[in-house]
Structures are given as structure tokens and as C-alpha cells.
């Protein structure tokens, strides 16, 4: 469990279309095997330390003639940003994905000192 010990707590959320591969026959729509898309999300203001980040699929457009496989996660979370990563594999055909995210963590205050 992550304990938040600071009185300034920040929450930020957003939504991002990760790809739209059906428009140009991109690899998520036409490819097979392991495939991955990464997008960097920059926070509007830095957190005091790496926040907790949750992600979820808010729009999912797939081909109905194959298996639907998806792995969506936040990786490389820092106080300033994180990587939103979508993976699929096998014969899955994914036309579009929109992901929503939320970050929750401590914010720096005016009384915080940075010694070095």
C-alpha cells in the first residue's frame, strides 16, 4: 500500500487515442504476433514523487473475425510523466484504442525545501 503523508494531494486525468490503424492499414490492424504502441503522457505539473497511475480502455474497436487480446498498462512512471502502453498478440486485429488514465499523488508545497 502506498501511504500519502503530505497534505497536498493532486489528481490528474486524461484520455488519449493511442492509434487508429484501420485508416492506413497499420500493424495493429494488419499485423500478427506481438505488437506494441507506447505514448508518453506528460503531467501538467510535476508530482512530489511518482504518483499512482491507473489506466483503462474507454473505446475498443476490433475485428470480429479474430480473437481479442489486449494488455494496457502504465509503465516508467515518474513525477513528471509515464508511458501508456498497449500490447496485443496472435491474430488479434485492433482498429482503434482510446485509453483513459488517472494519476494520484503528493504535490510539492511552498514550505518544502530542496537542499541539494
ABEGO torsion letter per residue (X at the ends): XBBBABABBBBBBBBBBABBAAAAGBAAAABBEBBBBBBBBBBABBBABBBBBBBBBABBBBBAABBBBBBBBBBGBBAABBBBBBBBBEABBBABBBBBBBBBBBBBBAABBBAX
